[in-house]
């Protein structure tokens, strides 16, 4: 949800909105509490570096970026060259045939 939609909801509801969805931490916190997940033993598998892998980074999870979906190697290269430290932190550290493993998230 972009800032404009958040602002319109906030004004109409007269409350601070809670944004759910990736890469927001709140979604994982609910799963963590409900299923008693240990973040150190949890891996986020996803096909988007800017949502799935970013959420893993935000929540302190390991991640596996599969290259069979939305993000490709060009997106990984762009993240590696980004001035945004949180985007750079999501650059994978290992590779396999069809996936990239981010072990430092």
Biopython code that builds the backbone (N, CA, C, O; Angstrom):
import numpy as np
from Bio.PDB.StructureBuilder import StructureBuilder

atoms = [
    (1, "UNK", "N", (0.859, -1.170, 0.000)),
    (1, "UNK", "CA", (0.000, 0.000, 0.000)),
    (1, "UNK", "C", (0.903, 1.229, 0.000)),
    (1, "UNK", "O", (1.813, 1.340, 0.822)),
    (2, "UNK", "N", (0.650, 2.141, -0.915)),
    (2, "UNK", "CA", (1.494, 3.324, -0.982)),
    (2, "UNK", "C", (1.067, 4.360, 0.048)),
    (2, "UNK", "O", (0.025, 4.221, 0.689)),
    (3, "UNK", "N", (1.881, 5.397, 0.200)),
    (3, "UNK", "CA", (1.648, 6.400, 1.249)),
    (3, "UNK", "C", (0.295, 7.086, 1.085)),
    (3, "UNK", "O", (-0.356, 7.396, 2.083)),
    (4, "UNK", "N", (-0.146, 7.331, -0.158)),
    (4, "UNK", "CA", (-1.412, 8.025, -0.370)),
    (4, "UNK", "C", (-2.583, 7.201, 0.161)),
    (4, "UNK", "O", (-3.463, 7.730, 0.841)),
    (5, "UNK", "N", (-2.592, 5.904, -0.152)),
    (5, "UNK", "CA", (-3.685, 5.063, 0.320)),
    (5, "UNK", "C", (-3.655, 4.923, 1.848)),
    (5, "UNK", "O", (-4.705, 4.904, 2.489)),
    (6, "UNK", "N", (-2.463, 4.828, 2.424)),
    (6, "UNK", "CA", (-2.357, 4.787, 3.892)),
    (6, "UNK", "C", (-2.912, 6.066, 4.492)),
    (6, "UNK", "O", (-3.640, 6.037, 5.484)),
    (7, "UNK", "N", (-2.561, 7.186, 3.880)),
    (7, "UNK", "CA", (-3.010, 8.486, 4.390)),
    (7, "UNK", "C", (-4.531, 8.598, 4.313)),
    (7, "UNK", "O", (-5.161, 9.065, 5.262)),
    (8, "UNK", "N", (-5.129, 8.179, 3.196)),
    (8, "UNK", "CA", (-6.584, 8.292, 3.061)),
    (8, "UNK", "C", (-7.307, 7.391, 4.062)),
    (8, "UNK", "O", (-8.333, 7.782, 4.618)),
    (9, "UNK", "N", (-6.780, 6.193, 4.293)),
    (9, "UNK", "CA", (-7.379, 5.298, 5.292)),
    (9, "UNK", "C", (-7.246, 5.918, 6.681)),
    (9, "UNK", "O", (-8.190, 5.903, 7.471)),
    (10, "UNK", "N", (-6.070, 6.460, 6.966)),
    (10, "UNK", "CA", (-5.813, 7.080, 8.274)),
    (10, "UNK", "C", (-6.786, 8.236, 8.524)),
    (10, "UNK", "O", (-7.340, 8.358, 9.617)),
    (11, "UNK", "N", (-6.989, 9.071, 7.525)),
    (11, "UNK", "CA", (-7.883, 10.221, 7.677)),
    (11, "UNK", "C", (-9.337, 9.776, 7.834)),
    (11, "UNK", "O", (-10.063, 10.297, 8.682)),
    (12, "UNK", "N", (-9.753, 8.824, 7.023)),
    (12, "UNK", "CA", (-11.147, 8.367, 7.084)),
    (12, "UNK", "C", (-11.441, 7.628, 8.391)),
    (12, "UNK", "O", (-12.511, 7.803, 8.974)),
    (13, "UNK", "N", (-10.511, 6.816, 8.846)),
    (13, "UNK", "CA", (-10.737, 6.007, 10.048)),
    (13, "UNK", "C", (-10.372, 6.743, 11.332)),
    (13, "UNK", "O", (-10.751, 6.332, 12.429)),
    (14, "UNK", "N", (-9.630, 7.837, 11.177)),
    (14, "UNK", "CA", (-9.110, 8.585, 12.329)),
    (14, "UNK", "C", (-8.276, 7.684, 13.244)),
    (14, "UNK", "O", (-8.310, 7.805, 14.468)),
    (15, "UNK", "N", (-7.534, 6.787, 12.614)),
    (15, "UNK", "CA", (-6.648, 5.852, 13.321)),
    (15, "UNK", "C", (-5.404, 5.647, 12.496)),
    (15, "UNK", "O", (-5.382, 5.881, 11.288)),
    (16, "UNK", "N", (-4.365, 5.202, 13.180)),
    (16, "UNK", "CA", (-3.125, 4.859, 12.501)),
    (16, "UNK", "C", (-3.312, 3.473, 11.869)),
    (16, "UNK", "O", (-3.631, 2.517, 12.576)),
    (17, "UNK", "N", (-3.118, 3.350, 10.553)),
    (17, "UNK", "CA", (-3.313, 2.042, 9.921)),
    (17, "UNK", "C", (-2.184, 1.077, 10.267)),
    (17, "UNK", "O", (-1.047, 1.495, 10.487)),
    (18, "UNK", "N", (-2.499, -0.193, 10.314)),
    (18, "UNK", "CA", (-1.502, -1.251, 10.437)),
    (18, "UNK", "C", (-1.391, -1.872, 9.048)),
    (18, "UNK", "O", (-2.353, -2.445, 8.537)),
    (19, "UNK", "N", (-0.232, -1.755, 8.455)),
    (19, "UNK", "CA", (-0.024, -2.274, 7.110)),
    (19, "UNK", "C", (0.429, -3.723, 7.222)),
    (19, "UNK", "O", (1.452, -4.020, 7.841)),
    (20, "UNK", "N", (-0.335, -4.611, 6.623)),
    (20, "UNK", "CA", (-0.004, -6.034, 6.609)),
    (20, "UNK", "C", (0.478, -6.407, 5.221)),
    (20, "UNK", "O", (0.155, -5.747, 4.233)),
    (21, "UNK", "N", (1.234, -7.448, 5.165)),
    (21, "UNK", "CA", (1.737, -7.922, 3.883)),
    (21, "UNK", "C", (3.241, -7.795, 3.822)),
    (21, "UNK", "O", (3.854, -7.080, 4.614)),
    (22, "UNK", "N", (3.820, -8.492, 2.879)),
    (22, "UNK", "CA", (5.265, -8.489, 2.745)),
    (22, "UNK", "C", (5.716, -7.141, 2.181)),
    (22, "UNK", "O", (5.062, -6.614, 1.281)),
    (23, "UNK", "N", (6.787, -6.582, 2.670)),
    (23, "UNK", "CA", (7.806, -7.097, 3.564)),
    (23, "UNK", "C", (7.630, -6.689, 5.030)),
    (23, "UNK", "O", (8.592, -6.724, 5.798)),
    (24, "UNK", "N", (6.414, -6.304, 5.426)),
    (24, "UNK", "CA", (6.165, -5.866, 6.796)),
    (24, "UNK", "C", (6.374, -6.997, 7.802)),
    (24, "UNK", "O", (5.957, -8.130, 7.564)),
    (25, "UNK", "N", (7.023, -6.684, 8.926)),
    (25, "UNK", "CA", (7.320, -7.675, 9.963)),
    (25, "UNK", "C", (6.076, -8.232, 10.646)),
    (25, "UNK", "O", (6.096, -9.359, 11.141)),
    (26, "UNK", "N", (5.004, -7.464, 10.678)),
    (26, "UNK", "CA", (3.812, -7.849, 11.430)),
    (26, "UNK", "C", (3.264, -9.203, 10.969)),
    (26, "UNK", "O", (2.803, -10.003, 11.783)),
    (27, "UNK", "N", (3.317, -9.448, 9.671)),
    (27, "UNK", "CA", (2.797, -10.710, 9.141)),
    (27, "UNK", "C", (3.563, -11.898, 9.736)),
    (27, "UNK", "O", (2.957, -12.889, 10.143)),
    (28, "UNK", "N", (4.896, -11.796, 9.784)),
    (28, "UNK", "CA", (5.667, -12.897, 10.354)),
    (28, "UNK", "C", (5.447, -13.012, 11.853)),
    (28, "UNK", "O", (5.415, -14.123, 12.382)),
    (29, "UNK", "N", (5.296, -11.903, 12.544)),
    (29, "UNK", "CA", (5.073, -11.941, 13.996)),
    (29, "UNK", "C", (3.820, -12.747, 14.324)),
    (29, "UNK", "O", (3.802, -13.504, 15.295)),
    (30, "UNK", "N", (2.784, -12.588, 13.523)),
    (30, "UNK", "CA", (1.549, -13.359, 13.734)),
    (30, "UNK", "C", (1.823, -14.852, 13.532)),
    (30, "UNK", "O", (1.391, -15.677, 14.338)),
    (31, "UNK", "N", (2.536, -15.199, 12.463)),
    (31, "UNK", "CA", (2.876, -16.603, 12.211)),
    (31, "UNK", "C", (3.781, -17.158, 13.303)),
    (31, "UNK", "O", (3.609, -18.292, 13.750)),
    (32, "UNK", "N", (4.746, -16.349, 13.727)),
    (32, "UNK", "CA", (5.681, -16.768, 14.774)),
    (32, "UNK", "C", (4.950, -17.104, 16.076)),
    (32, "UNK", "O", (5.226, -18.123, 16.710)),
    (33, "UNK", "N", (4.026, -16.244, 16.459)),
    (33, "UNK", "CA", (3.272, -16.466, 17.692)),
    (33, "UNK", "C", (2.285, -17.623, 17.559)),
    (33, "UNK", "O", (2.157, -18.443, 18.469)),
    (34, "UNK", "N", (1.594, -17.686, 16.432)),
    (34, "UNK", "CA", (0.577, -18.720, 16.228)),
    (34, "UNK", "C", (1.184, -20.117, 16.177)),
    (34, "UNK", "O", (0.659, -21.053, 16.779)),
    (35, "UNK", "N", (2.296, -20.251, 15.451)),
    (35, "UNK", "CA", (2.878, -21.567, 15.231)),
    (35, "UNK", "C", (4.175, -21.805, 16.018)),
    (35, "UNK", "O", (4.870, -22.798, 15.802)),
    (36, "UNK", "N", (4.489, -20.875, 16.935)),
    (36, "UNK", "CA", (5.695, -21.004, 17.782)),
    (36, "UNK", "C", (6.947, -21.219, 16.930)),
    (36, "UNK", "O", (7.749, -22.112, 17.201)),
    (37, "UNK", "N", (7.102, -20.386, 15.895)),
    (37, "UNK", "CA", (8.254, -20.497, 15.000)),
    (37, "UNK", "C", (9.492, -19.876, 15.624)),
    (37, "UNK", "O", (9.408, -18.871, 16.330)),
    (38, "UNK", "N", (10.630, -20.475, 15.360)),
    (38, "UNK", "CA", (11.916, -19.948, 15.789)),
    (38, "UNK", "C", (12.546, -19.276, 14.571)),
    (38, "UNK", "O", (12.889, -19.968, 13.612)),
    (39, "UNK", "N", (12.709, -17.941, 14.576)),
    (39, "UNK", "CA", (13.266, -17.244, 13.413)),
    (39, "UNK", "C", (14.628, -17.792, 12.972)),
    (39, "UNK", "O", (14.947, -17.769, 11.783)),
    (40, "UNK", "N", (15.419, -18.274, 13.907)),
    (40, "UNK", "CA", (16.736, -18.800, 13.554)),
    (40, "UNK", "C", (16.654, -20.128, 12.800)),
    (40, "UNK", "O", (17.619, -20.555, 12.168)),
    (41, "UNK", "N", (15.480, -20.778, 12.877)),
    (41, "UNK", "CA", (15.297, -22.067, 12.204)),
    (41, "UNK", "C", (14.256, -21.971, 11.088)),
    (41, "UNK", "O", (13.725, -22.986, 10.637)),
    (42, "UNK", "N", (13.972, -20.754, 10.650)),
    (42, "UNK", "CA", (12.942, -20.533, 9.643)),
    (42, "UNK", "C", (13.566, -19.972, 8.374)),
    (42, "UNK", "O", (14.415, -19.082, 8.429)),
    (43, "UNK", "N", (13.141, -20.497, 7.234)),
    (43, "UNK", "CA", (13.621, -20.031, 5.937)),
    (43, "UNK", "C", (12.431, -19.514, 5.141)),
    (43, "UNK", "O", (11.410, -20.192, 5.024)),
    (44, "UNK", "N", (12.566, -18.326, 4.603)),
    (44, "UNK", "CA", (11.542, -17.742, 3.731)),
    (44, "UNK", "C", (11.918, -18.080, 2.295)),
    (44, "UNK", "O", (13.010, -17.736, 1.843)),
    (45, "UNK", "N", (11.030, -18.746, 1.582)),
    (45, "UNK", "CA", (11.245, -19.079, 0.179)),
    (45, "UNK", "C", (10.359, -18.157, -0.636)),
    (45, "UNK", "O", (9.161, -18.045, -0.377)),
    (46, "UNK", "N", (10.948, -17.500, -1.619)),
    (46, "UNK", "CA", (10.138, -16.598, -2.415)),
    (46, "UNK", "C", (10.736, -16.320, -3.775)),
    (46, "UNK", "O", (11.888, -16.655, -4.051)),
    (47, "UNK", "N", (9.927, -15.697, -4.623)),
    (47, "UNK", "CA", (10.378, -15.391, -5.976)),
    (47, "UNK", "C", (10.507, -13.886, -6.230)),
    (47, "UNK", "O", (10.706, -13.459, -7.368)),
    (48, "UNK", "N", (10.393, -13.090, -5.168)),
    (48, "UNK", "CA", (10.532, -11.635, -5.315)),
    (48, "UNK", "C", (11.522, -11.114, -4.281)),
    (48, "UNK", "O", (11.341, -11.295, -3.076)),
    (49, "UNK", "N", (12.559, -10.472, -4.773)),
    (49, "UNK", "CA", (13.578, -9.954, -3.865)),
    (49, "UNK", "C", (13.040, -8.777, -3.051)),
    (49, "UNK", "O", (13.449, -8.574, -1.908)),
    (50, "UNK", "N", (12.124, -8.002, -3.636)),
    (50, "UNK", "CA", (11.655, -6.789, -2.958)),
    (50, "UNK", "C", (10.515, -7.017, -1.970)),
    (50, "UNK", "O", (10.155, -6.102, -1.229)),
    (51, "UNK", "N", (9.947, -8.207, -1.945)),
    (51, "UNK", "CA", (8.897, -8.500, -0.957)),
    (51, "UNK", "C", (9.277, -9.707, -0.106)),
    (51, "UNK", "O", (9.450, -9.584, 1.106)),
    (52, "UNK", "N", (9.405, -10.866, -0.737)),
    (52, "UNK", "CA", (9.685, -12.104, 0.000)),
    (52, "UNK", "C", (11.041, -12.053, 0.710)),
    (52, "UNK", "O", (11.127, -12.309, 1.911)),
    (53, "UNK", "N", (12.087, -11.725, -0.031)),
    (53, "UNK", "CA", (13.432, -11.735, 0.535)),
    (53, "UNK", "C", (13.619, -10.547, 1.468)),
    (53, "UNK", "O", (14.316, -10.652, 2.477)),
    (54, "UNK", "N", (13.001, -9.418, 1.137)),
    (54, "UNK", "CA", (13.061, -8.258, 2.033)),
    (54, "UNK", "C", (12.373, -8.572, 3.360)),
    (54, "UNK", "O", (12.852, -8.158, 4.416)),
    (55, "UNK", "N", (11.259, -9.294, 3.317)),
    (55, "UNK", "CA", (10.586, -9.678, 4.557)),
    (55, "UNK", "C", (11.477, -10.582, 5.394)),
    (55, "UNK", "O", (11.548, -10.424, 6.613)),
    (56, "UNK", "N", (12.153, -11.523, 4.759)),
    (56, "UNK", "CA", (13.080, -12.396, 5.486)),
    (56, "UNK", "C", (14.149, -11.556, 6.179)),
    (56, "UNK", "O", (14.454, -11.770, 7.352)),
    (57, "UNK", "N", (14.701, -10.622, 5.464)),
    (57, "UNK", "CA", (15.721, -9.736, 6.041)),
    (57, "UNK", "C", (15.147, -8.950, 7.216)),
    (57, "UNK", "O", (15.769, -8.873, 8.276)),
    (58, "UNK", "N", (13.979, -8.374, 7.035)),
    (58, "UNK", "CA", (13.346, -7.563, 8.088)),
    (58, "UNK", "C", (13.069, -8.377, 9.356)),
    (58, "UNK", "O", (13.088, -7.841, 10.463)),
    (59, "UNK", "N", (12.810, -9.676, 9.181)),
    (59, "UNK", "CA", (12.436, -10.534, 10.306)),
    (59, "UNK", "C", (13.596, -11.377, 10.838)),
    (59, "UNK", "O", (13.415, -12.170, 11.762)),
    (60, "UNK", "N", (14.785, -11.207, 10.258)),
    (60, "UNK", "CA", (15.940, -11.969, 10.717)),
    (60, "UNK", "C", (15.917, -13.426, 10.304)),
    (60, "UNK", "O", (16.442, -14.282, 11.016)),
    (61, "UNK", "N", (15.315, -13.716, 9.161)),
    (61, "UNK", "CA", (15.213, -15.084, 8.666)),
    (61, "UNK", "C", (16.237, -15.339, 7.568)),
    (61, "UNK", "O", (16.689, -14.410, 6.900)),
    (62, "UNK", "N", (16.594, -16.589, 7.390)),
    (62, "UNK", "CA", (17.338, -16.975, 6.199)),
    (62, "UNK", "C", (16.335, -16.965, 5.053)),
    (62, "UNK", "O", (15.125, -17.031, 5.271)),
    (63, "UNK", "N", (16.852, -16.882, 3.829)),
    (63, "UNK", "CA", (15.921, -16.852, 2.702)),
    (63, "UNK", "C", (16.470, -17.604, 1.510)),
    (63, "UNK", "O", (17.673, -17.827, 1.378)),
    (64, "UNK", "N", (15.551, -17.986, 0.650)),
    (64, "UNK", "CA", (15.876, -18.673, -0.584)),
    (64, "UNK", "C", (15.096, -17.982, -1.699)),
    (64, "UNK", "O", (13.868, -18.050, -1.748)),
    (65, "UNK", "N", (15.820, -17.323, -2.584)),
    (65, "UNK", "CA", (15.192, -16.663, -3.728)),
    (65, "UNK", "C", (15.212, -17.626, -4.894)),
    (65, "UNK", "O", (16.280, -17.972, -5.400)),
    (66, "UNK", "N", (14.034, -18.063, -5.328)),
    (66, "UNK", "CA", (13.947, -18.945, -6.489)),
    (66, "UNK", "C", (13.869, -18.083, -7.736)),
    (66, "UNK", "O", (13.182, -17.061, -7.758)),
    (67, "UNK", "N", (14.567, -18.498, -8.756)),
    (67, "UNK", "CA", (14.631, -17.695, -9.983)),
    (67, "UNK", "C", (13.646, -18.186, -11.024)),
    (67, "UNK", "O", (13.874, -18.024, -12.223)),
    (68, "UNK", "N", (12.563, -18.780, -10.580)),
    (68, "UNK", "CA", (11.551, -19.295, -11.498)),
    (68, "UNK", "C", (10.293, -18.441, -11.474)),
    (68, "UNK", "O", (9.258, -18.834, -12.012)),
    (69, "UNK", "N", (10.384, -17.264, -10.847)),
    (69, "UNK", "CA", (9.204, -16.411, -10.714)),
    (69, "UNK", "C", (9.474, -14.998, -11.165)),
    (69, "UNK", "O", (9.946, -14.776, -12.280)),
    (70, "UNK", "N", (9.182, -14.048, -10.315)),
    (70, "UNK", "CA", (9.215, -12.632, -10.659)),
    (70, "UNK", "C", (10.637, -12.085, -10.789)),
    (70, "UNK", "O", (10.991, -11.534, -11.831)),
    (71, "UNK", "N", (11.452, -12.230, -9.750)),
    (71, "UNK", "CA", (12.801, -11.653, -9.762)),
    (71, "UNK", "C", (13.762, -12.521, -10.566)),
    (71, "UNK", "O", (13.646, -13.745, -10.608)),
    (72, "UNK", "N", (14.717, -11.842, -11.204)),
    (72, "UNK", "CA", (15.741, -12.551, -11.962)),
    (72, "UNK", "C", (17.117, -12.003, -11.574)),
    (72, "UNK", "O", (17.226, -11.184, -10.662)),
    (73, "UNK", "N", (18.140, -12.444, -12.250)),
    (73, "UNK", "CA", (19.497, -12.017, -11.907)),
    (73, "UNK", "C", (19.701, -10.514, -12.063)),
    (73, "UNK", "O", (20.510, -9.923, -11.347)),
    (74, "UNK", "N", (18.990, -9.902, -12.971)),
    (74, "UNK", "CA", (19.093, -8.445, -13.145)),
    (74, "UNK", "C", (18.581, -7.718, -11.895)),
    (74, "UNK", "O", (19.147, -6.701, -11.493)),
    (75, "UNK", "N", (17.523, -8.233, -11.291)),
    (75, "UNK", "CA", (17.003, -7.648, -10.051)),
    (75, "UNK", "C", (18.009, -7.804, -8.913)),
    (75, "UNK", "O", (18.164, -6.904, -8.087)),
    (76, "UNK", "N", (18.687, -8.939, -8.873)),
    (76, "UNK", "CA", (19.703, -9.177, -7.851)),
    (76, "UNK", "C", (20.860, -8.193, -8.044)),
    (76, "UNK", "O", (21.350, -7.608, -7.078)),
    (77, "UNK", "N", (21.293, -8.014, -9.292)),
    (77, "UNK", "CA", (22.372, -7.063, -9.586)),
    (77, "UNK", "C", (21.967, -5.644, -9.201)),
    (77, "UNK", "O", (22.773, -4.889, -8.658)),
    (78, "UNK", "N", (20.727, -5.286, -9.480)),
    (78, "UNK", "CA", (20.236, -3.945, -9.130)),
    (78, "UNK", "C", (20.228, -3.755, -7.614)),
    (78, "UNK", "O", (20.581, -2.681, -7.125)),
    (79, "UNK", "N", (19.834, -4.773, -6.875)),
    (79, "UNK", "CA", (19.836, -4.690, -5.413)),
    (79, "UNK", "C", (21.258, -4.548, -4.885)),
    (79, "UNK", "O", (21.503, -3.814, -3.927)),
    (80, "UNK", "N", (22.192, -5.253, -5.514)),
    (80, "UNK", "CA", (23.591, -5.190, -5.086)),
    (80, "UNK", "C", (24.178, -3.794, -5.293)),
    (80, "UNK", "O", (25.070, -3.380, -4.553)),
    (81, "UNK", "N", (23.687, -3.079, -6.281)),
    (81, "UNK", "CA", (24.201, -1.746, -6.591)),
    (81, "UNK", "C", (23.364, -0.632, -5.972)),
    (81, "UNK", "O", (23.668, 0.545, -6.160)),
    (82, "UNK", "N", (22.331, -0.983, -5.249)),
    (82, "UNK", "CA", (21.435, 0.004, -4.653)),
    (82, "UNK", "C", (22.129, 0.773, -3.530)),
    (82, "UNK", "O", (22.917, 0.200, -2.777)),
    (83, "UNK", "N", (21.838, 2.068, -3.418)),
    (83, "UNK", "CA", (22.367, 2.832, -2.290)),
    (83, "UNK", "C", (21.623, 2.529, -0.982)),
    (83, "UNK", "O", (22.073, 2.922, 0.094)),
    (84, "UNK", "N", (20.497, 1.836, -1.077)),
    (84, "UNK", "CA", (19.685, 1.492, 0.094)),
    (84, "UNK", "C", (20.287, 0.280, 0.807)),
    (84, "UNK", "O", (20.302, -0.813, 0.240)),
    (85, "UNK", "N", (20.783, 0.448, 2.040)),
    (85, "UNK", "CA", (21.411, -0.678, 2.743)),
    (85, "UNK", "C", (20.483, -1.865, 2.971)),
    (85, "UNK", "O", (20.945, -3.006, 2.982)),
    (86, "UNK", "N", (19.189, -1.624, 3.153)),
    (86, "UNK", "CA", (18.278, -2.753, 3.375)),
    (86, "UNK", "C", (18.095, -3.571, 2.096)),
    (86, "UNK", "O", (17.878, -4.781, 2.160)),
    (87, "UNK", "N", (18.180, -2.921, 0.943)),
    (87, "UNK", "CA", (18.115, -3.667, -0.330)),
    (87, "UNK", "C", (19.397, -4.449, -0.558)),
    (87, "UNK", "O", (19.365, -5.599, -0.996)),
    (88, "UNK", "N", (20.530, -3.816, -0.256)),
    (88, "UNK", "CA", (21.819, -4.499, -0.413)),
    (88, "UNK", "C", (21.908, -5.723, 0.491)),
    (88, "UNK", "O", (22.515, -6.729, 0.122)),
    (89, "UNK", "N", (21.305, -5.639, 1.669)),
    (89, "UNK", "CA", (21.357, -6.753, 2.621)),
    (89, "UNK", "C", (20.627, -7.983, 2.100)),
    (89, "UNK", "O", (20.842, -9.084, 2.607)),
    (90, "UNK", "N", (19.777, -7.820, 1.108)),
    (90, "UNK", "CA", (19.003, -8.936, 0.571)),
    (90, "UNK", "C", (19.670, -9.589, -0.626)),
    (90, "UNK", "O", (19.080, -10.463, -1.262)),
    (91, "UNK", "N", (20.877, -9.182, -0.939)),
    (91, "UNK", "CA", (21.588, -9.794, -2.056)),
    (91, "UNK", "C", (22.063, -11.180, -1.620)),
    (91, "UNK", "O", (22.727, -11.315, -0.593)),
    (92, "UNK", "N", (21.730, -12.192, -2.386)),
    (92, "UNK", "CA", (22.091, -13.564, -2.019)),
    (92, "UNK", "C", (23.606, -13.769, -1.912)),
    (92, "UNK", "O", (24.393, -13.074, -2.554)),
    (93, "UNK", "N", (23.985, -14.736, -1.085)),
    (93, "UNK", "CA", (25.394, -15.024, -0.849)),
    (93, "UNK", "C", (25.851, -16.323, -1.498)),
    (93, "UNK", "O", (27.052, -16.534, -1.665)),
    (94, "UNK", "N", (24.930, -17.190, -1.862)),
    (94, "UNK", "CA", (25.276, -18.467, -2.490)),
    (94, "UNK", "C", (24.313, -18.719, -3.629)),
    (94, "UNK", "O", (23.221, -18.150, -3.669)),
    (95, "UNK", "N", (24.717, -19.571, -4.553)),
    (95, "UNK", "CA", (23.837, -19.895, -5.671)),
    (95, "UNK", "C", (23.737, -21.396, -5.862)),
    (95, "UNK", "O", (24.643, -22.153, -5.512)),
    (96, "UNK", "N", (22.620, -21.800, -6.422)),
    (96, "UNK", "CA", (22.448, -23.173, -6.884)),
    (96, "UNK", "C", (21.836, -23.069, -8.274)),
    (96, "UNK", "O", (21.760, -21.971, -8.826)),
    (97, "UNK", "N", (21.416, -24.137, -8.829)),
    (97, "UNK", "CA", (20.962, -24.133, -10.223)),
    (97, "UNK", "C", (19.839, -23.129, -10.496)),
    (97, "UNK", "O", (19.935, -22.347, -11.442)),
    (98, "UNK", "N", (18.786, -23.136, -9.690)),
    (98, "UNK", "CA", (17.641, -22.261, -9.933)),
    (98, "UNK", "C", (17.302, -21.365, -8.761)),
    (98, "UNK", "O", (16.194, -20.833, -8.690)),
    (99, "UNK", "N", (18.231, -21.190, -7.847)),
    (99, "UNK", "CA", (17.895, -20.384, -6.688)),
    (99, "UNK", "C", (19.129, -19.684, -6.143)),
    (99, "UNK", "O", (20.265, -20.053, -6.440)),
    (100, "UNK", "N", (18.871, -18.671, -5.343)),
    (100, "UNK", "CA", (19.916, -17.898, -4.692)),
    (100, "UNK", "C", (19.644, -17.928, -3.197)),
    (100, "UNK", "O", (18.514, -17.703, -2.764)),
    (101, "UNK", "N", (20.651, -18.198, -2.426)),
    (101, "UNK", "CA", (20.491, -18.355, -0.985)),
    (101, "UNK", "C", (21.065, -17.146, -0.280)),
    (101, "UNK", "O", (22.220, -16.778, -0.493)),
    (102, "UNK", "N", (20.257, -16.534, 0.557)),
    (102, "UNK", "CA", (20.705, -15.377, 1.324)),
    (102, "UNK", "C", (20.852, -15.837, 2.758)),
    (102, "UNK", "O", (19.867, -15.919, 3.492)),
    (103, "UNK", "N", (22.071, -16.136, 3.161)),
    (103, "UNK", "CA", (22.276, -16.688, 4.490)),
    (103, "UNK", "C", (22.540, -15.619, 5.542)),
    (103, "UNK", "O", (22.576, -15.928, 6.733)),
    (104, "UNK", "N", (22.720, -14.394, 5.136)),
    (104, "UNK", "CA", (23.064, -13.332, 6.093)),
    (104, "UNK", "C", (21.870, -12.512, 6.515)),
    (104, "UNK", "O", (22.016, -11.585, 7.312)),
    (105, "UNK", "N", (20.695, -12.819, 6.009)),
    (105, "UNK", "CA", (19.499, -12.054, 6.398)),
    (105, "UNK", "C", (19.106, -12.404, 7.812)),
    (105, "UNK", "O", (18.126, -11.870, 8.330)),
]
sb = StructureBuilder()
sb.init_structure("model")
sb.init_model(0)
sb.init_chain("A")
sb.init_seg("    ")
for serial, (resi, resn, name, xyz) in enumerate(atoms, 1):
    if name == "N":
        sb.init_residue(resn, " ", resi, " ")
    sb.init_atom(name, np.array(xyz, "f"), 0.0, 1.0, " ", f" {name:<3s}", serial, name[0])
structure = sb.get_structure()
